[in-house]
């Protein structure tokens, strides 16, 4: 699978993990585990976006201005929720 497919899979997994976390919210350990999974997938997606920008800057820059702020927001949101639970 190329980097496009891997990045697409990891980006789709973020929302799926958050949805699963919400369904398991009554069980704190499972809730945090799924949020942690979502955070890991977000980091992987960010990696693939960075890689695409390095390998093919002329092709990737057009959509990056749209995607990067959204990725940063999702990273901040997930981290904030985990921090709130553990009162970091």
C-alpha positions in Angstrom: 0.0 0.0 0.0 1.4 3.4 -0.9 1.7 6.4 1.4 -1.6 7.7 0.0 -3.5 4.6 1.1 -1.8 4.5 4.5 -2.5 8.1 5.2 -6.1 7.7 4.1 -6.6 4.7 6.3 -5.1 6.4 9.4 -7.0 9.6 8.8 -10.3 7.7 8.6 -9.4 5.8 11.7 -9.3 9.0 13.8 -13.0 9.6 13.7 -13.8 5.9 14.1 -11.7 5.7 17.3 -13.4 8.8 18.7 -16.8 7.3 17.9 -15.8 4.1 19.6 -14.5 6.0 22.6 -17.8 7.8 23.0 -19.7 4.5 23.0 -17.4 3.3 25.7 -17.5 6.5 27.8 -19.0 4.7 30.8 -15.8 2.6 31.1 -13.0 5.1 31.7 -10.1 2.8 30.8 -11.7 1.8 27.5 -12.6 5.5 26.8 -9.1 6.7 27.3 -7.7 3.8 25.4 -9.7 4.6 22.3 -8.9 8.3 22.6 -5.2 7.3 22.8 -5.7 5.2 19.7 -7.2 8.2 17.9 -4.3 10.4 19.0 -1.8 7.8 17.6 -3.7 7.7 14.3 -3.7 11.5 14.2 0.1 11.4 14.6 0.5 8.8 11.9 -1.7 10.9 9.5 0.4 14.0 10.3 3.5 12.0 9.5 2.2 10.9 6.1 1.1 14.4 5.3 4.6 15.7 6.2 6.1 13.0 4.1 3.9 13.9 1.1 4.9 17.5 1.5 8.6 16.6 1.4 8.4 14.1 -1.4 6.2 16.0 -3.7 5.8 19.6 -2.6 4.3 20.9 -5.9 1.5 18.4 -5.7 0.8 18.4 -2.0 0.8 22.1 -1.2 -2.6 22.8 -2.8 -4.6 20.9 -0.1 -2.2 21.3 2.8 -3.3 24.8 3.7 -6.8 23.3 4.2 -5.8 20.1 6.0 -3.1 21.2 8.4 -5.2 23.5 10.6 -7.8 20.7 10.9 -5.2 18.2 11.9 -3.8 20.5 14.5 -7.3 21.1 15.9 -8.0 17.4 16.2 -4.7 16.8 17.9 -5.4 19.6 20.4 -9.0 18.3 20.9 -7.9 14.7 21.6 -5.0 15.9 23.9 -7.4 18.2 25.8 -9.9 15.5 26.4 -7.3 13.1 27.7 -5.8 15.8 29.8 -9.2 16.7 31.3 -9.7 13.1 32.3 -6.4 12.8 34.0 -6.3 16.5 35.1 -2.9 17.0 33.5 
